């Protein structure tokens, strides 16, 4: 994955994500489900979808998902580069607890999982509570669609 690249091929889209092909939807241009349907991997020929029986109002349907990419991040080396040894264990343990444990921490560090903007803010604030200030940055960033909404 290249730095700052938008992932238009939706390779990070879960197989359980419902795509939408409803052409009469008034908000289809802003919906991630419609965008996902337009960029489906050619090898996918079946899967979950929004059915034509969906009730669509002026504001679309209840399954509307924002179709804007988010700036996702991974990697913690830059954050820990200037950390004092007396703070490192506490910071790392707080981070592991927040992210769901030891294994999850390393998945986020390696980029197997990506940090949402909300998670990034929480982590940066954690470092600030310990007295660390700018520049606080993650190792890598990419503009990707968040299918967790």
Secondary structure, 3 states (H helix, E strand, C coil): CCCCCCCCCCCCCCCCCCECCCCCCCCHHHEHHHHHHHCCCCCCCCCCECCCCCCCECCECCCCCECCCEEEEECCHHHHCCCCHHHHHHHHHHHHHHHCCHHHHHHHHHCCCCECHHHHHHHHHHHHHCCCCCCCCCCEEEEECCCCC
